[in-house]
């Protein structure tokens, strides 16, 4: 029998839940056994410094990619939104599985919604995208930078230190904790992060047999949505420190991409959308992302992101 495939994963509860789900799905689809290999990343070791200060996008990724290139593991599972937009030499995203709910979740004291939180309410989030949109919707609340695992963040609400926190619906669902969500925020109010809710299954490009095997997990619609969102992000040259949001939906032969760029204080917001009917799903998805980014840049997105054109 073939040896079990080595799946590299961070050791956080969420990463283990995601990797365990992928491992089980791969075994069910192909019959190959999978073992999890824990990899420590800089983002896991430093739980206090804001992500934008210790590397931003990619801080949870580089150690996994190093292990792949060193042949210490066979493949890795990432939260797709953690990946830098630039391709990694020698590696390929072999599969994008079916995407989980893309929305952001509010977990608030006393079952309150965003609309019903009192003026001055303290909401925990360190994401510029979330901060900008929360302040655009509720300029009277206070956003408090926060890091740590899900238990740590939710504990700040139950202890009374914060009135609410914002997390991804997908992560809470994968951890079996969706019942704790007070409100799944409408994407018209808070547009999700590019690739939120999606997973990336990555392996070495030269391992063609494994690339083919992992392809059993592929969702073409999830891949198209992520490609559109990340093409927009790449064209804007924005990372996790920029208040940029993007949300694509692929249905039948149509793909709609919505995007938002905001000033960090939420006082100015640019929102735009494009819908295409596609022939080549992946090529057209990336094209619509680049086109919508160009529209936003023409409308002044550079200024909102703190850059000059």
Secondary structure by P-SEA (a helix, b strand, c coil): ccccbbbbbcccaaaaaaaaaaaaaaaaaccbbbbbbbbbcccccccccccccccccccccaaaaaaaaaccccccccccccccccccccccccccccccccbbbbbccccccccccccbbbbbbccaaaaaaaaaacccbbbbbbbccaaaaaaaaaaccccbbbbbaaaaaaaccccccccccccccccccccccbbbbcccccaaaaaaaacccccaaaaaaaaaaaaaaaaaccccccbbbbbbbbcccbbbbbbbbbcccccbbbbbccccccccaaaaaaaaaaaaaaaaaaacccccccccc
